[in-house]
């Protein structure tokens, strides 16, 4: 195995067995997606020292991740599956109380695993059951029955199918609603976060409620249909990177780490995978933080991208932040 710095970990609250989550995870949402390429990349990441992998049925990457884990075990790159932290997600068409556990069990079969370390509700909305698709026709959107869906998530944790449960793309308002009735609070909220979309209010809320924030698209997801080059091309970030002798990606990931968050970042290239790991033995200066704090904020992934056609709702906001 390649030598790599020890990756810091974060303790998850409300987690079965006090599970710790590596700060850096490898994301597997690729556009375009190629299964063989993904399997090779995950295996390479394990060799380099990655131990946290983030997947979802929507990404179509669960099979490749599972095969890479099995191969890593055969090659003795890891001593046991317990050395890894695997996150998957509940897609919106399965966000119904009677479909949560079957969906999780299906992910486990595809991944060839007996348990997940973390299972997340992918978005705070439901679709009509049946079809795994993105974007979705607006007439297939449904308000989520948060109480029954979360109760099913809790049962999955209680049965040991997952060590922890959490959410993704939840606003402060949605989290507040969930916390009002949850028996097991969410351990994680995975959201878009980068120097261009810093999520300060949400991070403060999550910190106050012992919820770990995981940043997705911390580099802006350049090259994907949902991403943008705005982060990697940002003049302030490029100036800091040049001055510090680092890459823009390293500056962004170090910034996220210094905010107290974890993050999932994707690359197929061995050199980039290594670079993204090498952020734990140096620090940004106060002047760097001051400059980053002045960057104008803009969301890279609008909520409307979930929807592809007109339907009975005036807007996605009606389902997203409206009272259920």
BASEMI-509745 format. One line per field, with one value per residue (C-alpha): x, y, z; residue in three letters; residue number from 1. Coordinates in nm, 2 decimals. Layout:
BEGIN
x <- (X, ...)
y <- (Y, ...)
z <- (Z, ...)
type <- (ALA, ...)
seq <- (NUM, ...)
END
This chain:
BEGIN
x <- (0.00, 0.12, 0.23, -0.03, -0.09, -0.32, -0.67, -0.85, -1.18, -1.50, -1.71, -2.08, -2.34, -2.64, -2.42, -2.43, -2.10, -1.96, -1.85, -1.59, -1.61, -1.29, -1.30, -1.22, -1.44, -1.42, -1.74, -1.87, -2.12, -1.97, -2.10, -2.05, -2.04, -1.83, -1.84, -1.50, -1.33, -1.51, -1.40, -1.04, -1.05, -1.20, -0.93, -0.66, -0.80, -0.79, -0.43, -0.35, -0.52, -0.89, -1.12, -1.45, -1.66, -1.98, -2.23, -2.60, -2.83, -2.88, -2.51, -2.52, -2.18, -2.28, -2.18, -1.84, -1.77, -1.87, -1.65, -1.36, -1.40, -1.41, -1.10, -0.92, -0.99, -0.86, -0.54, -0.51, -0.51, -0.73, -0.75, -1.13, -1.44, -1.45, -1.16, -1.38, -1.66, -1.93, -2.21, -2.51, -2.85, -3.22, -3.34, -3.66, -3.87, -3.80, -3.86, -4.18, -4.20, -4.26, -3.98, -3.69, -3.57, -3.61, -3.41, -3.13, -3.12, -3.10, -2.80, -2.64, -2.68, -2.54, -2.24, -2.19, -2.20, -2.37, -2.41, -2.36, -2.17, -2.41, -2.74, -2.88, -3.21, -3.09, -3.33, -3.61, -3.88, -4.05, -4.13, -4.39, -4.26, -4.11, -3.87, -3.51, -3.47, -3.32, -3.45, -3.80, -4.13, -4.28, -4.61, -4.43, -4.32, -4.48, -4.44, -4.24, -4.40, -4.10, -4.22, -4.29, -3.98, -3.75, -3.91, -3.81, -3.46, -3.43, -3.55, -3.27, -3.01, -3.17, -3.15, -2.78, -2.83, -2.65, -2.44, -2.57, -2.85, -2.86, -2.99, -2.87, -2.98, -3.18, -3.23, -3.23, -3.61, -3.63, -3.38, -3.57, -3.88, -3.71, -3.54, -3.88, -3.99, -3.67, -3.59, -3.24, -3.13, -2.95, -2.58, -2.49, -2.63, -2.46, -2.50, -2.34, -2.06, -1.76, -1.59, -1.85, -2.14, -2.03, -2.35, -2.26, -2.61, -2.66, -2.32, -2.39, -2.73, -2.58, -2.29, -2.54, -2.73, -2.43, -2.49, -2.17, -2.18, -2.04, -1.97, -2.04, -1.91, -1.64, -1.46, -1.77, -1.81, -1.64, -1.72, -2.05, -2.39, -2.48, -2.14, -1.95, -1.59, -1.66, -1.48, -1.17, -1.15, -1.21, -0.94, -0.92, -0.87, -0.61, -0.42, -0.41, -0.31, -0.02, 0.10, 0.09, 0.24, -0.08, -0.35, -0.68, -0.84, -0.61, -0.70, -1.08, -1.05, -0.83, -1.08, -1.36, -1.16, -1.08, -1.46, -1.50, -1.67, -1.60, -1.62, -1.67, -1.45, -1.42, -1.13, -1.02, -0.66, -0.41, -0.21, -0.53, -0.64, -0.30, -0.31, -0.66, -0.52, -0.23, -0.41, -0.36, -0.01, -0.04, -0.29, -0.45, -0.35, -0.60, -0.55, -0.65, -0.97, -1.05, -1.02, -1.23, -1.50, -1.53, -1.61, -1.96, -2.19, -2.38, -2.54, -2.41, -2.69, -3.03, -3.32, -3.51, -3.27, -3.45, -3.75, -3.80, -4.16, -4.46, -4.69, -4.94, -4.70, -4.63, -4.26, -4.03, -4.01, -4.37, -4.25, -3.90, -3.94, -4.31, -4.49, -4.57)
y <- (0.00, 0.35, 0.56, 0.82, 1.05, 0.92, 1.04, 1.22, 1.08, 1.23, 1.05, 1.02, 1.09, 0.85, 0.58, 0.21, 0.12, 0.48, 0.45, 0.70, 0.84, 0.93, 1.30, 1.24, 1.01, 0.92, 1.02, 0.79, 1.01, 1.02, 1.18, 1.00, 0.67, 0.37, 0.07, -0.07, 0.27, 0.32, -0.02, 0.05, 0.40, 0.27, -0.01, 0.25, 0.47, 0.19, 0.13, 0.50, 0.49, 0.60, 0.42, 0.61, 0.55, 0.73, 0.57, 0.56, 0.35, 0.67, 0.68, 0.32, 0.28, 0.03, -0.28, -0.13, -0.03, -0.38, -0.55, -0.33, -0.40, -0.78, -0.75, -0.54, -0.82, -1.08, -0.88, -0.82, -0.45, -0.44, -0.69, -0.68, -0.50, -0.33, -0.11, 0.06, 0.32, 0.28, 0.53, 0.47, 0.65, 0.61, 0.74, 0.93, 0.66, 0.44, 0.72, 0.55, 0.37, 0.02, 0.06, 0.18, -0.15, -0.33, -0.05, -0.08, -0.46, -0.42, -0.19, -0.44, -0.72, -0.50, -0.40, -0.76, -0.63, -0.73, -0.38, -0.01, 0.23, 0.52, 0.53, 0.87, 1.00, 1.14, 1.43, 1.56, 1.47, 1.15, 1.03, 0.79, 0.44, 0.23, 0.41, 0.51, 0.82, 1.17, 1.42, 1.33, 1.45, 1.70, 1.51, 1.23, 1.44, 1.37, 1.53, 1.30, 1.14, 1.22, 1.05, 0.71, 0.72, 0.82, 0.55, 0.29, 0.44, 0.40, 0.04, -0.03, 0.10, -0.09, -0.42, -0.36, -0.32, 0.02, 0.16, 0.51, 0.70, 1.05, 1.28, 1.47, 1.81, 1.90, 2.26, 2.39, 2.40, 2.03, 1.93, 2.11, 1.93, 1.59, 1.65, 1.72, 1.36, 1.15, 0.88, 0.85, 1.19, 1.21, 1.16, 1.33, 1.59, 1.57, 1.89, 2.09, 2.30, 2.47, 2.81, 2.94, 2.80, 2.80, 2.70, 2.90, 2.90, 2.53, 2.44, 2.63, 2.46, 2.11, 2.18, 2.28, 1.96, 1.72, 1.65, 1.61, 1.80, 1.62, 1.84, 1.71, 1.88, 2.06, 2.13, 2.23, 1.90, 2.04, 1.84, 1.70, 1.81, 1.93, 2.09, 2.40, 2.52, 2.83, 2.68, 2.56, 2.88, 3.12, 3.39, 3.41, 3.04, 3.03, 3.31, 3.14, 2.81, 2.98, 3.16, 2.85, 2.61, 2.40, 2.30, 2.48, 2.14, 2.12, 2.47, 2.39, 2.06, 2.21, 2.49, 2.24, 2.05, 2.36, 2.44, 2.11, 1.92, 1.60, 1.58, 1.34, 1.42, 1.22, 1.16, 0.88, 0.99, 0.84, 1.17, 1.36, 1.10, 1.14, 1.52, 1.53, 1.32, 1.55, 1.83, 1.73, 1.84, 2.22, 2.49, 2.80, 3.14, 3.38, 3.60, 3.31, 3.26, 3.63, 3.62, 3.31, 3.46, 3.75, 3.52, 3.59, 3.30, 3.10, 2.76, 2.54, 2.28, 2.44, 2.24, 2.27, 2.03, 1.74, 1.82, 1.77, 1.87, 2.07, 1.92, 2.00, 2.20, 2.57, 2.51, 2.26, 2.50, 2.41, 2.05, 2.14, 2.40, 2.41, 2.27, 1.90)
z <- (0.00, -0.07, 0.22, 0.31, 0.60, 0.87, 0.79, 1.08, 1.19, 1.33, 1.59, 1.50, 1.76, 1.78, 1.61, 1.69, 1.85, 1.85, 1.49, 1.36, 1.01, 0.81, 0.73, 0.36, 0.16, -0.21, -0.39, -0.67, -0.84, -1.19, -1.51, -1.74, -1.55, -1.64, -1.41, -1.49, -1.45, -1.12, -0.98, -1.07, -0.92, -0.59, -0.57, -0.64, -0.37, -0.12, -0.21, -0.14, 0.19, 0.14, 0.38, 0.33, 0.02, -0.06, -0.30, -0.39, -0.61, -0.82, -0.90, -1.02, -0.85, -0.57, -0.78, -0.87, -0.51, -0.38, -0.63, -0.55, -0.18, -0.25, -0.46, -0.19, 0.06, -0.18, -0.24, 0.14, 0.09, 0.39, 0.67, 0.70, 0.58, 0.92, 0.82, 0.57, 0.61, 0.35, 0.30, 0.07, 0.03, 0.01, -0.33, -0.34, -0.51, -0.21, 0.05, 0.17, 0.51, 0.36, 0.10, 0.32, 0.45, 0.12, -0.05, 0.21, 0.18, -0.20, -0.16, 0.07, -0.19, -0.46, -0.24, -0.12, 0.24, 0.56, 0.69, 0.60, 0.82, 0.72, 0.54, 0.43, 0.30, -0.03, -0.06, 0.17, -0.08, -0.21, -0.56, -0.67, -0.61, -0.88, -1.10, -1.02, -1.23, -1.23, -1.31, -1.23, -1.39, -1.15, -1.14, -0.97, -0.67, -0.34, 0.01, 0.23, 0.53, 0.75, 1.06, 0.91, 0.68, 0.97, 1.19, 0.92, 0.90, 1.28, 1.25, 1.00, 1.25, 1.54, 1.34, 1.26, 0.89, 0.92, 1.20, 1.16, 0.98, 0.85, 0.58, 0.28, 0.14, 0.45, 0.54, 0.90, 0.88, 0.77, 1.03, 1.30, 1.20, 1.20, 1.54, 1.70, 1.68, 1.60, 1.86, 1.69, 1.57, 1.23, 1.27, 0.94, 0.70, 0.36, 0.16, -0.12, 0.03, -0.10, -0.06, -0.31, -0.11, 0.25, 0.43, 0.75, 0.90, 0.83, 0.97, 1.29, 1.33, 1.28, 1.52, 1.79, 1.74, 1.72, 1.34, 1.13, 0.81, 0.50, 0.20, -0.15, -0.46, -0.25, -0.57, -0.77, -0.95, -1.26, -1.58, -1.46, -1.59, -1.24, -1.16, -1.26, -1.31, -1.09, -0.78, -0.96, -1.17, -0.88, -0.87, -0.49, -0.45, -0.73, -0.57, -0.23, -0.40, -0.59, -0.28, -0.06, -0.32, -0.32, -0.57, -0.57, -0.48, -0.17, -0.06, -0.09, 0.10, 0.37, 0.40, 0.45, 0.70, 0.90, 0.91, 1.11, 0.83, 0.64, 0.27, -0.03, -0.33, -0.66, -0.89, -1.12, -1.13, -0.89, -0.87, -0.78, -0.53, -0.35, -0.37, -0.21, 0.08, 0.14, 0.33, 0.69, 0.76, 0.69, 0.76, 0.59, 0.73, 0.89, 0.58, 0.36, 0.56, 0.54, 0.16, 0.13, 0.36, 0.11, -0.19, -0.33, -0.25, -0.51, -0.51, -0.79, -0.79, -0.79, -0.64, -0.96, -1.14, -0.97, -1.18, -1.56, -1.63, -1.51, -1.25, -0.98, -0.76, -0.82, -0.74, -0.58, -0.28, -0.21, -0.12, -0.01, 0.27, 0.30, 0.61, 0.56)
type <- (UNK, UNK, UNK, UNK, UNK, UNK, UNK, UNK, UNK, UNK, UNK, UNK, UNK, UNK, UNK, UNK, UNK, UNK, UNK, UNK, UNK, UNK, UNK, UNK, UNK, UNK, UNK, UNK, UNK, UNK, UNK, UNK, UNK, UNK, UNK, UNK, UNK, UNK, UNK, UNK, UNK, UNK, UNK, UNK, UNK, UNK, UNK, UNK, UNK, UNK, UNK, UNK, UNK, UNK, UNK, UNK, UNK, UNK, UNK, UNK, UNK, UNK, UNK, UNK, UNK, UNK, UNK, UNK, UNK, UNK, UNK, UNK, UNK, UNK, UNK, UNK, UNK, UNK, UNK, UNK, UNK, UNK, UNK, UNK, UNK, UNK, UNK, UNK, UNK, UNK, UNK, UNK, UNK, UNK, UNK, UNK, UNK, UNK, UNK, UNK, UNK, UNK, UNK, UNK, UNK, UNK, UNK, UNK, UNK, UNK, UNK, UNK, UNK, UNK, UNK, UNK, UNK, UNK, UNK, UNK, UNK, UNK, UNK, UNK, UNK, UNK, UNK, UNK, UNK, UNK, UNK, UNK, UNK, UNK, UNK, UNK, UNK, UNK, UNK, UNK, UNK, UNK, UNK, UNK, UNK, UNK, UNK, UNK, UNK, UNK, UNK, UNK, UNK, UNK, UNK, UNK, UNK, UNK, UNK, UNK, UNK, UNK, UNK, UNK, UNK, UNK, UNK, UNK, UNK, UNK, UNK, UNK, UNK, UNK, UNK, UNK, UNK, UNK, UNK, UNK, UNK, UNK, UNK, UNK, UNK, UNK, UNK, UNK, UNK, UNK, UNK, UNK, UNK, UNK, UNK, UNK, UNK, UNK, UNK, UNK, UNK, UNK, UNK, UNK, UNK, UNK, UNK, UNK, UNK, UNK, UNK, UNK, UNK, UNK, UNK, UNK, UNK, UNK, UNK, UNK, UNK, UNK, UNK, UNK, UNK, UNK, UNK, UNK, UNK, UNK, UNK, UNK, UNK, UNK, UNK, UNK, UNK, UNK, UNK, UNK, UNK, UNK, UNK, UNK, UNK, UNK, UNK, UNK, UNK, UNK, UNK, UNK, UNK, UNK, UNK, UNK, UNK, UNK, UNK, UNK, UNK, UNK, UNK, UNK, UNK, UNK, UNK, UNK, UNK, UNK, UNK, UNK, UNK, UNK, UNK, UNK, UNK, UNK, UNK, UNK, UNK, UNK, UNK, UNK, UNK, UNK, UNK, UNK, UNK, UNK, UNK, UNK, UNK, UNK, UNK, UNK, UNK, UNK, UNK, UNK, UNK, UNK, UNK, UNK, UNK, UNK, UNK, UNK, UNK, UNK, UNK, UNK, UNK, UNK, UNK, UNK, UNK, UNK, UNK, UNK, UNK, UNK, UNK, UNK)
seq <- (1, 2, 3, 4, 5, 6, 7, 8, 9, 10, 11, 12, 13, 14, 15, 16, 17, 18, 19, 20, 21, 22, 23, 24, 25, 26, 27, 28, 29, 30, 31, 32, 33, 34, 35, 36, 37, 38, 39, 40, 41, 42, 43, 44, 45, 46, 47, 48, 49, 50, 51, 52, 53, 54, 55, 56, 57, 58, 59, 60, 61, 62, 63, 64, 65, 66, 67, 68, 69, 70, 71, 72, 73, 74, 75, 76, 77, 78, 79, 80, 81, 82, 83, 84, 85, 86, 87, 88, 89, 90, 91, 92, 93, 94, 95, 96, 97, 98, 99, 100, 101, 102, 103, 104, 105, 106, 107, 108, 109, 110, 111, 112, 113, 114, 115, 116, 117, 118, 119, 120, 121, 122, 123, 124, 125, 126, 127, 128, 129, 130, 131, 132, 133, 134, 135, 136, 137, 138, 139, 140, 141, 142, 143, 144, 145, 146, 147, 148, 149, 150, 151, 152, 153, 154, 155, 156, 157, 158, 159, 160, 161, 162, 163, 164, 165, 166, 167, 168, 169, 170, 171, 172, 173, 174, 175, 176, 177, 178, 179, 180, 181, 182, 183, 184, 185, 186, 187, 188, 189, 190, 191, 192, 193, 194, 195, 196, 197, 198, 199, 200, 201, 202, 203, 204, 205, 206, 207, 208, 209, 210, 211, 212, 213, 214, 215, 216, 217, 218, 219, 220, 221, 222, 223, 224, 225, 226, 227, 228, 229, 230, 231, 232, 233, 234, 235, 236, 237, 238, 239, 240, 241, 242, 243, 244, 245, 246, 247, 248, 249, 250, 251, 252, 253, 254, 255, 256, 257, 258, 259, 260, 261, 262, 263, 264, 265, 266, 267, 268, 269, 270, 271, 272, 273, 274, 275, 276, 277, 278, 279, 280, 281, 282, 283, 284, 285, 286, 287, 288, 289, 290, 291, 292, 293, 294, 295, 296, 297, 298, 299, 300, 301, 302, 303, 304, 305, 306, 307, 308, 309, 310, 311, 312, 313, 314, 315, 316, 317, 318, 319, 320, 321, 322, 323, 324)
END
